[in-house]
Amino acid sequence: MDQKGFLITMDTIFGLLITFILIITVINIFNTPFNSFSNDIISTDDVQDVMEIMATQTDVDGQTILGEMTNILISQNNSGESIKLAGFWAGKFLNETAPGMNYNLTENRNLHGISITSNGQMKNATNINCAIRNYGNYTFQLYFWK
């Protein structure tokens, strides 16, 4: 093969290579789903931050949300009414603090995992994050999901 034939062959090979690269690029662009994953991901910091606020931020009386819930549960001996009242305070706070989030707040030590307040079903939820906080003789667990 002479010099001219070699250049024509190399030119053809490079042309085909560029064509294959373009075809593969186009196929990948149209077959790749463009999902916004940022809307699906809940930061574990979110639930930790909310639980921290519930344990440390005080109201006018100098009481925290978890402190108020603990006092209600203790004063009424963990009755059904005390769980509802504690759930009311926690639900009000969570609805104001984390709008648009699904949550479930349980107590695991004395109430053995009973849900104190919730605004959604966890059984079909994905990407659930949780935070645990001990307050007095109670262990509260907060779950967040979308």
C-alpha positions, -999 to 999 in steps of 0.1 A, spaced: 0 0 0 14 34 -9 14 66 11 -18 79 -5 -38 47 2 -26 47 38 -38 82 44 -72 75 29 -76 44 51 -66 63 83 -90 91 73 -118 65 69 -110 49 102 -110 82 121 -143 92 104 -159 59 114 -146 63 150 -160 98 153 -194 86 138 -195 57 164 -187 81 193 -215 105 182 -240 76 178 -232 62 213 -234 97 228 -269 103 212 -281 69 224 -269 76 260 -285 111 261 -319 98 251 -318 67 273 -306 84 304 -335 95 327 -331 130 340 -344 127 376 -341 154 401 -326 134 430 -323 164 452 -361 163 458 -360 126 468 -332 128 493 -339 138 529 -308 149 548 -302 130 579 -292 163 594 -328 175 590 -343 150 614 -313 154 638 -317 191 638 -355 189 645 -349 165 674 -322 187 688 -346 217 687 -372 196 705 -348 188 732 -332 222 737 -354 250 726 -374 264 755 -408 281 755 -420 310 777 -421 286 807 -386 274 801 -398 240 790 -386 221 759 -410 201 737 -396 168 749 -396 181 785 -433 190 782 -441 157 766 -422 138 794 -440 158 821 -474 150 805 -467 113 802 -453 111 838 -481 131 854 -508 109 838 -490 76 842 -485 70 805 -523 69 799 -540 70 765 -550 106 772 -515 116 781 -502 101 748 -528 121 729 -519 153 747 -482 148 742 -489 139 706 -508 172 702 -479 193 714 -453 173 693 -476 173 662 -481 211 664 -444 217 667 -435 193 639 -461 207 615 -447 242 620 -410 232 620 -410 207 592 -438 215 567 -441 191 539 -423 163 557 -440 131 568 -430 121 604 -436 96 631 -426 102 667 -425 71 689 -414 64 725 -395 32 729 -386 27 765 -419 31 785 -445 29 757 -427 2 738 -427 18 704 -462 34 705 -466 62 680 -472 95 699 -479 115 667 -477 108 630 -488 124 598 -482 95 573 -479 58 568 -443 44 570 -450 10 555 -446 22 519 -421 50 526 -386 50 512 -356 69 524 -366 71 560 -342 89 584 -345 89 621 -331 105 653 -332 92 688 -331 113 719 -333 103 756 -351 127 779 -356 118 815 -367 81 816 -381 83 780 -365 74 747 -381 93 718 -375 83 681 -384 106 653 -387 94 617 -388 117 586 -396 107 550 -412 122 519 
